[in-house]
């Protein structure tokens, strides 16, 4: 028996069949035969990988899939959705530059923008993303970026991406499409420059990944990837593999979730236990007409609503009463979950600042999962009746 060299231990013997599912390349680095091959990899003359912080086959597979789904030239993978937004923002803007940001955004995104201003000297204007005059008035010669969400978190205001892009002109538009996914809208087709996702949410869809992705032109993604590598924002191979697996069921999951969510929004609106329900499918919602134009297949799986019971105490009673719907500060799991923006995503803001953007202590965010409408209706109805 030939003795195996220690450097080859653990490597499978060569075989001629291909695996039906792509393998996980769980490795820190890749062996390079000589300096010529190394130079060819770095120059892009050959396909290869050197160090997983820079690239990995699982990163590449997921990046290519996201780019294809979004109608983009290329993609990039990050350690989280916030990692994606941070890397894209640092690619586009630096000290002394100016950016425009929708004032209704995920709270931690607003926190990140505040840090860019405080620590890096990036100037920021906060605007109503639905008001072209507000955006136009904010534009400066030093404006390098505008950041919006397809549907805002947590008040579910639909953004007219084409209107924003046309108003900005040549200023790059970054769109966070976490709530909607390419199954419901492809922002680049509406004028976005770069689209980002927290892949931890619907793209993976199983509540077991922390990952972010972005898609855009080859030139921009190359620069964003370099920024992510320098700041250690890269995703890891296993979570890239898990997300790639999740993409296979995304169309079926989004169809089910959107259908259930629309029916639940109508149910909650008619219940005496709620004071106000936020969902674009409801005719009373401020962006309902725009939602029907942009989202014929549904507007995602999030509903926010204000309880008729006052304050945090009422919210606590409701969450305790909803025994089979857990409190969890995330969204897009297979199971339905509840969250409380005032004490999670927007907790860093003062109560007055939260109220100015419509986030009160009575506001609850519901992330609809894969359970049936009837099961969720009965659970929510019983919980609301107890408060």
Secondary structure, DSSP 8 states (H G I E B T S, - for coil): -----GGGTT-----SS--SS------SB---S-HHHHHHHHHTSS---SBTTT--HHHHHHHHHHHHHHT-SEEEEESSHHHHHHHHHHHH--TT-EEEEESSS-HHHHHHHHHHHHHH--EEEEE-TT-HHHHHHH--TTEEEEEEESB-TTT--B--HHHHHHHHTTS-EEEE-TTTHHHH--GGGGT-SEEEEETTTTTT-SS----EEEEE-HHHHHHHHHHHHHTT-B--HHHHHHHHHHHTTHHHHHHHHHHHHHHHHHHHHT-TTEEEEE-TTSTTSTTHHHHHHH-TT---SEEEEEESS-HHHHHHHHHHH-TTS-B-S----SS-EEE-GGGTTTTTS-HHHHHHTT--TTEEEEE--SS-HHHHHHHHHHHHHT-
